[in-house]
Amino acid sequence: MRLTRAVCKHWLAHSLWLFVSTWLLAGCGGAAAVVSLAKDAAPLPAGTVTTVRLTDLDEAGCRFAPVTFGQPFRTGDLPAGQTLRAEYKGERLATQVDIKARNEDGSARHAVITVQAPCEDDAVIALVAEAQPDAARPAEVLRMADVLDTAFDTVFRANAAEGQWRVSARELFTQIQRDGGCEQATIYCRKWLAGPLVSEWIVGAPPTNTKGDRQPHLEVYFAVRAYGPSSVEKVRVDVIAENAWAYVKEPRNLNYVATISIPSASTFQTHQLEHYRQARWHKTMWWGKSSKAPLYAALNPAYIQSTPALPNYQDIRLNPKLANKVRQHCDPLKSCDLSKQMQITGAQSQIGPLPRWSSAYVIDTDYRLYRWMLANSDALGAYNIHYREKDHHIPLSLKKHPCATTLWAARSASCDVAPHNDDRFPLCADKGRCKTPLKADNAHHPAPAYVAYLATGDWYYASEMEFWANWSIFWQNPKYRGYDEGLVHSTQLRGQAWALRSLGDAAYILPDDSSLKSYFNDVISRNLEWYNKRYTDSPDSNRLGAVASWGAVIYKNGSAERTGIATWQQSFFNWTVGNLAEQGFDGADRLLDWTSKFQIGLMTSPDYCWPLASAYQVRLRNTKDSPYYTDFGAVYKNTFPELIGAGCAPDKLNVALADKYGKKKWHYPANTMVGYPKSATGFPANFQIGLAAAAGSKNPGAAEAWRLFISRPVKPDYSWAPQFAIAPR
């Protein structure tokens, strides 16, 4: 990748900022401390919540330019009745705060912030809480009419064998104005941002041909972000093309060459696309004085990790070579660094609490890592999981369609009673016209565009989260999930973990006016209620803290079927429950206390040798019909009968492990955990995330379990792949 001189210069100083930014925090629940970021820097203003660091991307010699970014908050840091002002070197900067989500106490959870900022590299901007201005004198808000007063337009064309299809952003704006605004519009229109510095609208319609016929499968959305503060001089437009209608007649792949043109500015053209059924892609462009974003705002890694929105990572430094090696964009409808076939076994870069690229960005918000994270978030659109209702333009509602499913066996076996037999998605008339080389899998899917939305505040990424979270429910057999209840317990344990992760993240961070946010919150509530009833509150639940559902205890021990559980899958689940507890979902803390017994027991039971806590699987019962063991000594004895005589003394256990695995294979120091201990995606790494969550539970032994874990002599190098490098709060 070729970097501008400004980007290179900026990130030479970036490591210093990452080091000193941690001093900004006064504690997980407290206000930010007023400190200097360097010896020669002025103290941050009183009331500073967090900071952002700027990169000048344009190098066009501007003095000030707008920059828009997303920002999560700790609960209470920005209370109701307060807003933010941006400040640089003691000077107030024009600032607009669009709060997208609030906590129960009214404080801001997530906002989209726009600042008229100086075009300087490494400028550290303080975001300072202050009282909301007098509502009696509201500021002027940029309107659609202000955009139409300019020459702005963006035209999407799809050149196909049957002819050309076309749609214009300006023409859609004109039609909406004629209809009387977004509220009365006869086409899709949604206000996204509104204020004196920036307003944004999402408008959508199908492209038409020269006869005026509408393309029946394709819908094009324009996210038009107009910048003020007086007349509109700069517009960012995100063009989204979808082949995503849920119940369109004769669904199929589309073949075309797309051209997006902004008159007197720039043109983008694709190669010949095969636009898969239920897939989407987008392209962001600029109109005005420059054809690209003028500034990039790097969020403060220490602050964003202190919020409930993101995990807390170990104090690690990414390898300095990583940012120079990662991709900076993803072409439309390509999988890029995601697995084309997610169902394959083995480590994949997207697997983890956050995928590799998102976790790297959270640790170091370098511009190149930011671009890597966005590129692979874009790639999610290529998978055929996107189902949108045509009448309301919202992702599929399971309240309305409780029998919807992509699971073939369930299509004919469930919901044969009207009206819900019509919930089944229509089939392709010609199966060959719906083929795709990409396959999503619930047990291996990534946190879908979560960090991309959190950091940008873009509608495209918010809607991508909605699509994937919704899909993680409706792909199942409707009967097993409780139809519209959205229960996930009948799937693989890792699938349960990642589905609850995606649902919880969406319920937590989506805008409060999202059509699906309330539903996702209800789904999380119902799932936590199910698990607590089955395990936490049940006198019949096992004493081990093992999530022993049908989809969890699936492994074979010797000749005994369905007697074992994967320690790493339980770890995934335990992390997810801990994450839901940190995000404040009722009942998650009680479930965490119950499930954490499993990993803490493997680490601290006197009858279990903790270096084997990370084994691929352990045995929980003698047969599939037997009761579960009641202590970890029985788990150990029946899982590792050949090691019983060795005891847990490190030296003796090492000799036994050498015999078990072969002397040439097991050559690690004593107290090394088994299962690829050096690998950043090995089983000890997988075990880490669940144990980090367990360390925050109320269970006795939680602190000791973590102490033993971090005392092991052989640990992964997370500097290239940090997705499992999570530590307790």
Secondary structure as UniProt FT lines:
FT   HELIX           5..12
FT   HELIX           14..21
FT   HELIX           22..24
FT   TURN            39..40
FT   TURN            46..47
FT   STRAND          48..56
FT   STRAND          64..72
FT   TURN            75..76
FT   TURN            80..81
FT   STRAND          82..88
FT   TURN            89..90
FT   STRAND          91..93
FT   STRAND          95..102
FT   TURN            104..105
FT   STRAND          108..118
FT   TURN            121..122
FT   STRAND          124..131
FT   TURN            135..136
FT   HELIX           144..148
FT   STRAND          155..160
FT   TURN            161..162
FT   STRAND          163..168
FT   HELIX           169..179
FT   HELIX           182..184
FT   STRAND          188..193
FT   STRAND          198..205
FT   TURN            210..211
FT   STRAND          219..227
FT   STRAND          234..243
FT   STRAND          254..262
FT   TURN            263..265
FT   STRAND          266..275
FT   TURN            277..278
FT   STRAND          279..288
FT   STRAND          295..299
FT   HELIX           301..306
FT   TURN            308..309
FT   TURN            320..321
FT   HELIX           322..325
FT   TURN            332..333
FT   TURN            336..337
FT   TURN            342..343
FT   TURN            349..350
FT   HELIX           356..363
FT   HELIX           367..379
FT   HELIX           380..382
FT   TURN            390..392
FT   TURN            398..400
FT   TURN            402..403
FT   HELIX           408..413
FT   TURN            418..419
FT   HELIX           420..423
FT   HELIX           431..434
FT   HELIX           442..444
FT   HELIX           450..456
FT   HELIX           459..474
FT   TURN            478..482
FT   HELIX           483..485
FT   TURN            489..490
FT   HELIX           493..509
FT   TURN            512..513
FT   TURN            515..516
FT   HELIX           517..531
FT   HELIX           532..536
FT   TURN            539..540
FT   TURN            543..544
FT   TURN            550..552
FT   STRAND          555..557
FT   TURN            558..559
FT   STRAND          560..566
FT   HELIX           567..582
FT   TURN            583..584
FT   TURN            586..587
FT   HELIX           588..604
FT   TURN            606..607
FT   HELIX           610..612
FT   TURN            613..614
FT   STRAND          617..619
FT   TURN            624..625
FT   HELIX           632..639
FT   HELIX           641..646
FT   HELIX           650..661
FT   TURN            663..665
FT   TURN            670..671
FT   TURN            677..678
FT   TURN            680..681
FT   HELIX           683..694
FT   TURN            695..696
FT   TURN            700..701
FT   HELIX           702..711
FT   TURN            718..719
FT   TURN            723..724
//
